[in-house]
Amino acid sequence: MPHIEKITLYPIKSLDGIEVSHAKITDKGALYLDRTFALFNKAGRTVNAKKYPTIQKLRAVFDLAELKVKLSTPGGLISSFQMEHEQQQIEEFFSDYLKEPVSIRQNDISGFPDDDENSGPTIVSTATYQEVQQWFPDLSLGNIRKRFRANIELGGCETPFWEDRLFNAPGIDLSFQVGTVTFTGKKPCARCTVPTRDPFSSVAEKSFMSTFISRREDTMPSFVQSEQFSHYYHLCVNTLIPASEKGKIVQLKDQLNLL
């Protein structure tokens, strides 16, 4: 039976994640403390790894109970901040690191998701990650996880890409339940340039995307709603969680049932 094997939150958008045992659903259907904080440049645009690869060289360690983050630069500078009450200091840290003015914003309700229309947690299976890792034998399974940054990882799936069952044809929602929480599966997640880069050095691997696309096409399950794929550079599933589910909890070992 498919069940939650891992839950990963990314408290500051584009920085490292933290594995947790459970997560609360916010009023807007996000996981609380997932991408709750985000950085912005002077023009008001999101400062993320897609546009600022050097962010991937930073390491972040979170204490969610205290809402603290410890940031480490490639040069060995280590700084700790309380994310709610020391935001000016955080802005100074990133402004100095990126060599341009940076501000930080906080949104406890919806966070700052990559897909504003489908703002629920992204879902993938462990079997999928294991399959993708075989396409890149020089990379570890942990490295693959850091490249694709899913929130919920499913164990107990018989085959790779099992999660592709969680969306239907365009415009037709598919409902499923994880523990007591109802989800709506929307579509496969189109990827950007970030997974092509090493998540520690930010160095891009030129053949990563072409290899991925070729192998993804070759291993596409027969049950997949192919209309959802304009290309094969997709991995994980984008979801919505309806307002009726706010305040509920998803946790490790919760089973997934199609409705």
C-alpha positions as CSV (number, residue, x, y, z in Angstrom):
1,M,0.0,0.0,0.0
2,P,1.5,3.4,-0.9
3,H,2.2,5.4,2.2
4,I,4.2,8.5,3.2
5,E,7.9,7.5,3.6
6,K,9.3,11.0,3.9
7,I,8.0,14.6,4.4
8,T,10.4,17.4,3.5
9,L,9.8,21.1,4.2
10,Y,11.7,23.9,2.6
11,P,11.2,26.8,5.1
12,I,13.1,29.3,3.0
13,K,12.5,29.0,-0.7
14,S,15.4,27.6,-2.7
15,L,17.4,26.7,0.4
16,D,18.0,23.2,2.0
17,G,15.0,21.2,3.2
18,I,14.4,19.5,6.5
19,E,12.7,16.2,7.0
20,V,9.8,16.1,9.5
21,S,7.5,13.4,10.9
22,H,4.3,15.4,10.3
23,A,3.0,18.6,8.8
24,K,-0.1,20.7,9.3
25,I,-2.3,21.9,6.4
26,T,-2.7,25.7,6.2
27,D,-5.8,27.6,5.3
28,K,-4.6,27.7,1.7
29,G,-3.7,24.1,1.4
30,A,0.0,24.3,1.9
31,L,2.2,22.5,4.4
32,Y,2.9,24.8,7.2
33,L,6.5,26.1,7.1
34,D,7.1,24.9,3.5
35,R,8.4,27.9,1.6
36,T,6.9,30.2,4.2
37,F,9.8,32.6,3.7
38,A,11.2,33.8,0.4
39,L,13.8,36.3,-0.7
40,F,13.2,39.1,-3.2
41,N,15.4,41.5,-5.1
42,K,15.1,45.3,-5.4
43,A,12.7,44.8,-8.4
44,G,10.4,42.6,-6.4
45,R,11.3,39.4,-8.2
46,T,11.9,36.2,-6.3
47,V,15.5,35.4,-5.5
48,N,15.6,31.7,-6.2
49,A,18.1,29.0,-7.3
50,K,16.8,29.2,-10.9
51,K,17.9,32.8,-11.3
52,Y,20.7,32.8,-8.6
53,P,22.6,29.6,-8.9
54,T,25.1,30.7,-6.2
55,I,22.3,30.1,-3.6
56,Q,22.9,26.4,-4.0
57,K,26.3,26.8,-2.5
58,L,24.8,27.9,0.8
59,R,23.9,25.3,3.5
60,A,20.9,25.8,5.8
61,V,20.1,23.9,9.0
62,F,16.7,24.6,10.5
63,D,15.3,24.4,14.0
64,L,11.6,24.5,13.4
65,A,10.6,24.6,17.1
66,E,12.5,27.8,17.5
67,L,12.1,29.0,13.9
68,K,15.8,29.4,13.6
69,V,18.2,28.9,10.7
70,K,21.9,28.4,10.6
71,L,23.5,29.5,7.3
72,S,26.9,28.4,6.1
73,T,28.7,30.0,3.1
74,P,31.3,28.3,0.9
75,G,33.9,30.4,2.6
76,G,33.1,28.9,6.0
77,L,31.1,31.9,7.5
78,I,28.3,30.5,9.8
79,S,25.5,32.7,10.9
80,S,22.3,31.9,12.9
81,F,19.1,33.8,12.8
82,Q,15.6,33.7,14.2
83,M,13.5,33.8,11.1
84,E,10.6,35.9,12.4
85,H,12.4,38.4,14.6
86,E,15.8,38.8,12.9
87,Q,14.7,39.4,9.3
88,Q,16.7,42.6,8.9
89,Q,19.8,40.6,9.8
90,I,18.8,37.9,7.3
91,E,18.4,40.5,4.6
92,E,21.9,41.9,5.4
93,F,23.4,38.4,5.2
94,F,21.9,37.6,1.8
95,S,22.6,41.1,0.5
96,D,26.2,40.7,1.4
97,Y,26.4,37.2,-0.1
98,L,24.6,38.1,-3.3
99,K,26.2,41.5,-3.7
100,E,22.8,43.2,-4.2
101,P,19.9,44.4,-2.0
102,V,17.7,41.5,-0.9
103,S,14.5,41.5,1.3
104,I,12.7,38.6,2.9
105,R,9.0,38.1,3.1
106,Q,6.9,35.7,5.2
107,N,3.6,34.1,4.3
108,D,2.3,31.6,6.9
109,I,-0.9,30.8,5.0
110,S,0.1,30.0,1.4
111,G,3.9,30.3,1.4
112,F,5.6,31.0,-1.8
113,P,5.0,27.9,-4.0
114,D,6.6,27.4,-7.4
115,D,3.1,26.7,-8.9
116,D,0.7,29.4,-7.7
117,E,-2.3,27.7,-9.1
118,N,-1.5,24.3,-7.7
119,S,0.0,25.2,-4.4
120,G,-0.3,21.9,-2.5
121,P,2.7,19.7,-1.7
122,T,4.5,17.9,-4.5
123,I,4.5,14.1,-4.5
124,V,6.9,11.5,-5.8
125,S,7.6,7.9,-5.0
126,T,10.9,6.4,-3.6
127,A,10.7,3.9,-6.5
128,T,10.8,6.9,-9.0
129,Y,13.8,8.4,-7.3
130,Q,15.6,5.1,-7.4
131,E,14.8,4.7,-11.1
132,V,16.1,8.2,-11.9
133,Q,19.2,7.5,-9.9
134,Q,20.0,4.5,-12.1
135,W,20.0,6.9,-15.1
136,F,22.8,8.8,-13.4
137,P,25.0,6.2,-11.7
138,D,27.6,8.9,-10.6
139,L,24.9,10.5,-8.5
140,S,23.6,9.3,-5.1
141,L,20.0,8.8,-4.3
142,G,20.3,11.7,-1.8
143,N,21.7,13.9,-4.6
144,I,18.7,13.1,-6.8
145,R,16.3,14.0,-3.9
146,K,18.0,17.4,-3.5
147,R,17.7,18.1,-7.2
148,F,13.9,17.5,-7.4
149,R,12.9,18.7,-3.9
150,A,9.5,16.9,-3.5
151,N,7.6,17.5,-0.3
152,I,6.0,14.0,0.1
153,E,7.8,10.8,-0.9
154,L,5.8,7.6,-1.1
155,G,7.0,4.2,-0.1
156,G,5.2,1.0,-0.9
157,C,4.8,1.7,-4.6
158,E,5.3,-1.3,-6.8
159,T,6.8,0.5,-9.8
160,P,8.6,3.7,-10.7
161,F,6.3,6.6,-11.6
162,W,3.4,5.2,-9.6
163,E,2.6,8.8,-8.6
164,D,1.7,9.5,-12.3
165,R,-1.6,7.8,-11.4
166,L,-2.5,10.8,-9.3
167,F,-3.5,13.1,-12.1
168,N,-6.1,12.8,-14.9
169,A,-6.5,14.3,-18.3
170,P,-6.3,18.2,-18.5
171,G,-9.2,19.8,-16.8
172,I,-10.3,16.7,-15.0
173,D,-9.3,16.6,-11.3
174,L,-8.4,13.4,-9.5
175,S,-9.1,13.0,-5.8
176,F,-7.1,10.9,-3.4
177,Q,-6.7,10.7,0.4
178,V,-3.5,10.6,2.4
179,G,-4.4,9.6,6.0
180,T,-7.3,11.9,6.7
181,V,-6.4,14.6,4.2
182,T,-8.1,14.8,0.8
183,F,-5.9,15.9,-2.1
184,T,-6.6,16.9,-5.7
185,G,-4.0,15.7,-8.2
186,K,-3.6,18.3,-10.9
187,K,-0.7,17.6,-13.3
188,P,2.9,16.4,-13.6
189,C,5.5,18.9,-12.4
190,A,7.4,20.6,-15.3
191,R,11.0,21.1,-14.2
192,C,13.4,24.0,-14.7
193,T,17.1,24.2,-14.9
194,V,17.7,23.7,-11.2
195,P,17.8,19.8,-11.3
196,T,20.5,19.9,-14.0
197,R,22.9,21.5,-11.4
198,D,24.7,19.8,-8.6
199,P,22.8,20.9,-5.5
200,F,26.0,21.6,-3.6
201,S,28.3,23.2,-6.2
202,S,25.7,24.6,-8.5
203,V,27.7,23.3,-11.5
204,A,25.4,22.4,-14.4
205,E,25.7,19.0,-16.0
206,K,25.3,19.6,-19.7
207,S,23.8,16.1,-20.6
208,F,21.5,15.9,-17.6
209,M,18.4,17.2,-19.2
210,S,18.8,15.4,-22.5
211,T,19.5,12.1,-20.7
212,F,16.5,12.6,-18.4
213,I,14.1,13.4,-21.3
214,S,15.3,10.4,-23.3
215,R,15.0,7.9,-20.3
216,R,11.7,9.5,-19.1
217,E,10.1,8.9,-22.5
218,D,11.5,5.3,-22.7
219,T,10.0,4.4,-19.2
220,M,6.7,6.3,-19.5
221,P,4.0,4.0,-17.9
222,S,1.2,2.9,-20.2
223,F,-1.4,4.3,-17.9
224,V,-0.1,7.9,-18.0
225,Q,-2.4,10.7,-19.3
226,S,-0.1,11.7,-22.1
227,E,-2.0,14.9,-22.9
228,Q,-0.5,16.3,-19.7
229,F,3.0,16.0,-21.2
230,S,4.0,18.6,-23.7
231,H,7.6,17.3,-23.2
232,Y,9.2,14.7,-21.0
233,Y,11.0,16.9,-18.6
234,H,8.5,16.3,-15.8
235,L,8.8,14.7,-12.5
236,C,6.6,14.6,-9.3
237,V,2.9,15.6,-9.2
238,N,1.5,19.0,-8.4
239,T,-1.5,19.0,-6.1
240,L,-4.2,21.1,-4.5
241,I,-5.6,20.6,-1.0
242,P,-9.1,22.1,-0.6
243,A,-10.0,24.6,2.2
244,S,-12.0,21.9,4.0
245,E,-8.8,20.2,5.0
246,K,-7.2,23.1,6.8
247,G,-5.8,22.2,10.2
248,K,-5.5,18.5,9.4
249,I,-2.2,16.7,9.7
250,V,-0.3,14.5,7.3
251,Q,2.3,12.2,8.9
252,L,4.7,9.4,8.2
253,K,3.1,6.1,7.4
254,D,-0.2,7.7,6.4
255,Q,-1.6,5.5,3.6
256,L,-2.7,6.8,0.2
257,N,-6.0,5.8,-1.2
258,L,-7.5,6.8,-4.6
259,L,-11.1,8.0,-4.2
